């Protein structure tokens, strides 16, 4: 290969690959955000479930011991 072809390849390959790499970056960032939000929602649901169970147990205790 001549040096001109090497220079052209060195310049062309990053120009061609940059859009693909950028799209991958956006997709992976979106997936990471989706997983983070799902984890947060799961934690909120778990907390609410725990609070409801506590409230139910407290109500039953008050009914059992009304004094």
C-alpha positions in Angstrom: 0.0 0.0 0.0 1.2 3.4 -0.7 1.4 6.1 1.9 -1.4 8.1 0.4 -3.8 5.2 0.8 -2.7 4.7 4.5 -3.3 8.4 5.2 -6.8 8.3 3.5 -7.7 5.2 5.6 -6.4 6.8 8.8 -8.7 9.8 8.2 -11.7 7.9 6.7 -12.1 5.2 9.3 -12.8 7.4 12.3 -15.1 9.6 10.3 -17.1 6.5 9.3 -17.1 4.9 12.7 -17.9 8.0 14.8 -21.7 8.1 14.0 -22.0 4.4 14.9 -20.1 4.8 18.1 -22.2 7.8 19.0 -25.5 5.9 18.5 -24.1 3.1 20.7 -23.3 5.6 23.4 -26.8 7.0 23.3 -28.4 3.5 23.4 -26.2 2.3 26.3 -26.9 5.5 28.2 -30.6 5.0 27.7 -30.5 1.4 28.9 -28.5 2.5 32.0 -31.1 5.2 32.8 -34.0 2.7 32.3 -32.4 0.2 34.7 -31.8 2.9 37.3 -35.4 4.1 37.1 -36.7 0.5 37.4 -34.5 0.0 40.5 -35.9 3.2 42.0 -39.5 2.2 41.3 -39.0 -1.2 42.8 -37.5 0.3 45.9 -40.5 2.7 46.3 -43.0 -0.2 45.8 -41.2 -2.3 48.4 -41.2 0.7 50.9 -44.9 1.3 50.3 -45.7 -2.4 50.8 -43.7 -2.5 54.0 -45.5 0.6 55.3 -48.9 -0.9 54.4 -48.0 -4.1 56.2 -46.9 -2.2 59.3 -50.1 -0.1 59.3 -52.2 -3.3 59.0 -50.4 -4.9 61.9 -50.8 -1.7 64.0 -54.5 -1.6 63.2 -55.0 -5.2 64.2 -53.1 -4.6 67.5 -55.3 -1.6 68.3 -58.4 -3.7 67.6 -57.1 -6.4 69.8 -56.1 -4.1 72.7 -58.5 -1.2 72.6 -57.5 0.2 76.0 
